[in-house]
Amino acid sequence: MRRWWSWIALSVLLLAGLKSLAVEIRDCKAIFDYIGLDRFKIEHLEVTLEGTEKGDYVVFTIGDSRFKVEISNGKATLTWLELHREIGQNSFVVHVTVRDPYGELLAEKSFELKLPVIAIGESVQNVEDSISWTPLWWKESRIAAYEVSEGVYYAVTAKPSMKFIILAFEFRNNGKSPEETPYLSYGQITTSKGYIFPIWDGSGERRRATEKEVSELIGSSGGYEELLPGETTVGCAVFEIPKDEEPVEIKISGVLPIISLGKKPPVPEEVVKEEMRSLLESLSLRFPNLGPDELLSLFKELLKEQWPFWEGG
């Protein structure tokens, strides 16, 4: 009798082992609804499976979050999920586990899924029907231009502590009939300190722009222009950021991917060093009569207040 029970137990173990070997996680794909500078939303996250049986289920693990999902027709789908994004983050990891109704692990696999991020020169198709959009170049400037009416441009000088970041881009009609370009009026930019600034609203003391400024700074949004098949037009988006910060990424509403400007995202140590440098500069300007030793002593006292962990290293 004991021998029979031993055979039965061994058979159950073998069957469980064979089932775990038979279950396979084939693929994992994501469809994105929105990609922002500090967050992104997944419309559809789907994993394809083989060898599962009724009652088996999937657990998606993304960062510290876990989601249990039922399996249907060899697939498990997670919908409408919003996640945090770090500056410079180009991908995220999804860990997938398959378990039987008793919680036993049948299979597991990790996937690194790419976020829609493009570089200067890369095109985005169909931002509007057959219209493609390509970021051409970006540059810093103390002056920005904008079009107030057809052929009439004004120029504005940035505030003393600020500078303009100008992103030039191209619309192209890839269709077979005339099409109108979209007006991309909203956007954001991230900087080397991790801050986010909105698209410039055109505020500031203005004057008529020169022909050279219009040529170099563009000024036009490129929107609401009718393009013939194969025809292109150039527009720009302008941002105003502190002059001691560097631009890192740009997000334009109506264009799914984020545009990487090729700058390194900030790390905490770099941010602290930059803040320390700014603090020392402001102290030297505020107390011009203090000697080097007195200034350094005051600087150290303020450091202890703002960064308690700092010990004079």
N, C-alpha and C positions, 0 to 999 in steps of 0.2 A: 504493500500500500504506500509506504514511504517512497518507494522507487517511482511509483506513478505520479505522486505529488511533485517529486523532484523533476520529472520529465515535463510536467505541466508548467512549473515555474520557469524552467529553462526555455520552454517554447514561447512563453509570454515575453521573456527578456529578449529572445532572438527576434520576435515579431516587432517589439518596440524598437530594437536596434535597426532592423531593416527599414522600418517606417522613417526613422530619423535620417537614414542614409538616402531614402527615396525622395524626401522633401528637398526642393531646390528653390532658392531665391534667384530669379533670373535677371530682373532689371528693376530700376527705380527711376521714375521720371517726375519732373515738376513742371507745372504751368503757372507762371507768375501773373498775378493781377496788378501788382504795383511794386516798384523798386524805389525806395527813398534813400536819402543819405544816412539816416539813422534807424530805418526799419524797412521791412519788406513783407509783402503779403502773398501767400501762396493760394492760388485758386484751387489747385488740384495736385495732390501728391499721391502717386500710384505705384504700387509694387506688384510685379508679376511673379506668380509662383507655379510650381509643379509638384504633384505628388501629395497635396493636402487632402484631408478628408473632412467630413461634416463635423463641426464642433471645433476644429482648429481655428486659431486666431493669430493676428499679427500685433506686435507692439512696436510702434515707431518711437525712437528716442532721439531727440534733437536738443543738444545742450543738457539742461536740467529738466526738460519737459518730456513726459511719456504719454503716449496716446494708444489706447487699445482699440483695435478695429477688427470687425468681422470680415471673413473671407467670402467672396461671392464670385463664382465662375473663374476661379484661379487668380483673382485679384483682390487687393485690399487698398482702399482709397480713403485718403484724409483730405477734407475740403476746408477752404476758407480759414487759413492759419496765418496769423500775424506774428512775426519774429523780430527781435532786435538785431540791428546791424552795426558793426563797428566801422569806423572810417577806414577805408582801404580794404575792407573785407570783400574778396572776390568769389568766395565759395562757402558752403556750409556742409556739415557732415550729418547724415541720417543713418542711424544704426537700426537695423531691422531684425527682429527675432520672431520666429514662428513657434507657437506652443500648442500642445494638444489640450483637450478639455480639462485635463488634470493639472495643467501648468508645466508639464515636462517640455524641456527644450527640444525642438525638432531641427531647427536650422537658425543660423544667424549670419548676417553680413552687413558690412558698412559701405556706404556710398558717399563720395564727395561730389556734390552737385554744384555746378558753376552758376554764379549769379550773373545776370546780364550787365556786364561792364565793358565798355569799349574805349579804345585809345583814339587820339587825334588821327584823322585820316580814315577811320573805319566807318562804314555806312550802315544806316538803319533803313530797311526797306519799308515801304507802305506806311509812312507816318500819316498819310492822308491819301486814300485810294492808291494810285500808282506813283505817288511822290516819295522819293527817298530823301534822306537827310544825312549830311556828312559834316562833322566838325573839322574845319580846315586848319586853324591855328588859334593861339591865344597869346595875349601879351599884356603887360602892365602899362599903365599910362596915367599921367596926372590930369589928362583932359579926356572927356567923353563927348561924343556927338550924338544927336538924335534928330529924327525927322518929325517936324510938327505938321507939315502938309506936303503934298507932292513937290519935291524939288527944293523945299525950304528946310534948312538944317540949323540947329543951334548947338553951341558948345558950352560945356560947363566944366569948371575946374574943381577937382576933388577938394574936400575939406583938408586943412593943414595936416591932420593926423591920419588921413585916409589916402587910398589910391584906388584906381579903377582896374578891374580885370575885364578885358574884352575878349569874348569868344566869338570868332567868325565861323560861319557855317554856310553850307550850300544846299539848296533845294534842287532836285532834278526830276523832271517828268519822264518816267520810264514807260508811260502808257502809249496808246495809239491815238489819243485825242487830247485836245486842250484840257488842262486841269488847273485849279486854283490852289496856291500854296496855303497852308494853315498859318494862323497867327499864334505864335508861341509866346504868350505874355507872362508866364509865371515860371520861376526857377529859384534854385538855391545853390549856394557854394559853401564848401567846407574849407577850413584853413588849417595851417600847421599846428595851431593851438587847440584844435578840436571844436572850434566854434562854427556855427552855421549862420549865414547871412542871406537875406532875400535878394532877388533881382533888383537892380537899381530902378527907382521910381521916377528918375528924371529931375529930381529936386536939386536946387542950387541956383546961384546967380548965373544967368545965361547971357549969351551974346551970339551974334550971327557967326556961324562956323565958316572958316575959309575953305576954298576948294581942296587944298592940301589936307586939311583935317578931315573933310568928308571922304577923301580918297583913302586915307590911312586908317581912319577910325570907323568907317562904314556908316554907322548911324541908323541905317534902315533895319527893320525887323525881318524884311524879306517876305512878310505875310501878305495875304490877299492879292498876290500877283498871279495873273494867268500865264501859264507856261505852255508853249506848244510842245508836241512830242520831241523829246531829246533836248529841250531847252533847259537852261539852268539860271538861277539867280542867287545872289549872296546876301546874307543878312547877318545880324549879330545880336548877342545878348550881353548886357553890361552889368557888372556887380561892383559894389564899393565895399572894400575891406580895409582894416587897419594896415598902415604902410609897413609895420614891422612884422606882418604875418605873410605866409606864403600860401597860395591857393593849392588845394589838393584834388578835389573832385567837384563836378558840377552836375546838377540834376535839372533837366528842362522838362516842364510839364508837356505832355503830348508825345514825348520820346521815352520809350520804356527803359533803355539801358542808362546807366550812370556813365558820365564821361570822366575818365581818369586823365589828369593833367601831367602825370609822370612824376609827381612829387611824392616823397615818402610820407606816410601818415605819421602823426606825432606819437611818441612814446612818453610815458609819465615823466621819466627823467629829463627829457628834452624840454617838456613844458615847465617843470620846476626850475631848470637852469635859466630858461628865458624869462620867467617871472622874477627870479633873483637878479638878473642883469637889469631888468626894467626898474626894479625897486632901488638898486644902487644908483642908477642914473637919475631917478627922480629925487633921491636924497641929496645928491651932489648939486642939483639945480635948486632945491629948496633951501639948503643950508650951505651957501657958497663960502661962508667964512670959517667953516669947520676945517681943521687940519686932517690929514689922511688917517691918523690914529683915532681921532674923535669920530670921524665919519665911519670908520670900520667898526668901532665899538657900538655905535648907534645901529648900524646895519645888522650886527650880530643879535642885538636885542630884539629887533623887529623880526628877524628870522625865527627866533625861538617862539615868538607869538604866533606867527603864521604857520610854521612847520615845527611842531613840538618835538618831532623825532630828530631834528637836526642838532648835531652836537659839535658843530664847528669844524667838520671835515671838509 
